[in-house]
Amino acid sequence: MLTITEEAGDLIKVVVETNAGPTAAMRIAAMPVDDDTNGSRGLGLQFVLHPEADDEVVTAPGGSQVIVDSQVASILDDKILDAVFDESGNGSLVLVGPKT
């Protein structure tokens, strides 16, 4: 199962509540293949109110729900979702791993 750090959980909570409200969740999903990706499939983030039937739900530190698309759950199973911040305090989510 995807592991979420405390820093990532804090950032997710702020981003989701600011952009989609306190009852929404962040969903990590496979994006469609297009010309910009040279035939590769990437990951995208969406704000949703409910998981799809076969999605995996992970509770982040701080209580936010992160929903993982079933198509990518096995790929993310050994990964860590972390947050990094620049000198101005702006945060970004990053996937690292595999877990050791």
C-alpha positions in Angstrom: 0.0 0.0 0.0 1.2 3.5 -0.7 2.8 5.2 2.3 2.2 8.9 2.9 4.5 11.0 5.0 3.3 13.4 7.6 4.5 16.3 5.5 2.6 15.0 2.5 -0.5 14.5 4.6 -0.4 18.1 5.8 0.0 19.4 2.3 -2.7 17.2 0.9 -5.1 18.4 3.6 -4.5 22.1 2.8 -4.7 21.6 -1.0 -7.8 19.5 -1.0 -9.7 21.7 1.5 -8.7 24.9 -0.3 -9.6 23.6 -3.8 -12.4 21.2 -3.3 -13.7 21.5 0.3 -13.4 19.5 3.5 -15.4 16.4 2.3 -13.3 15.9 -0.9 -10.4 13.5 -1.4 -7.4 13.5 -3.7 -7.3 10.7 -6.3 -4.2 9.5 -8.0 -5.1 8.0 -11.4 -3.6 6.9 -14.6 -3.8 9.6 -17.2 -4.7 8.9 -20.9 -1.8 8.3 -23.3 -1.4 11.3 -25.6 1.1 12.9 -28.0 2.7 14.9 -25.2 3.7 11.8 -23.3 5.3 9.9 -26.4 3.0 7.0 -25.8 3.7 6.8 -22.0 1.0 6.9 -19.4 1.5 9.3 -16.5 -0.1 9.9 -13.2 -2.5 12.7 -12.5 -4.2 14.1 -9.4 -8.0 14.7 -9.2 -10.3 16.0 -6.5 -13.3 13.6 -5.9 -16.0 13.1 -3.4 -16.1 9.3 -3.6 -13.8 6.5 -4.7 -14.7 4.2 -7.6 -15.7 0.7 -6.7 -12.3 -0.9 -7.1 -10.1 2.0 -5.9 -7.8 1.7 -2.9 -8.4 4.3 -0.1 -5.4 5.4 2.1 -5.8 7.7 5.1 -3.0 10.2 5.2 -1.5 11.5 8.4 -3.8 14.4 9.4 -6.9 12.4 8.2 -7.2 13.3 4.5 -8.3 10.5 2.2 -6.0 9.6 -0.8 -7.7 7.4 -3.3 -5.5 5.3 -5.6 -6.9 4.2 -8.9 -6.9 0.4 -9.2 -4.9 0.7 -12.4 -1.9 2.1 -10.6 -2.3 0.7 -7.1 0.2 -2.1 -7.7 2.7 0.3 -9.1 2.5 2.6 -6.1 2.3 -0.3 -3.6 6.0 0.1 -2.5 6.3 3.9 -2.9 6.3 6.8 -0.5 4.3 10.0 -1.2 6.3 12.8 0.3 6.2 16.6 0.2 9.1 19.0 -0.6 9.0 22.7 0.0 11.0 25.5 -1.7 12.5 28.5 0.1 9.2 30.4 -0.2 7.2 27.6 1.5 5.5 26.4 -1.7 5.0 22.6 -1.5 5.0 19.9 -4.1 4.2 16.2 -3.8 6.8 13.7 -4.9 6.8 9.9 -5.2 9.9 8.2 -3.9 10.7 4.6 -3.4 10.7 1.8 -3.3 10.4 1.5 0.4 13.3 -0.2 2.1 
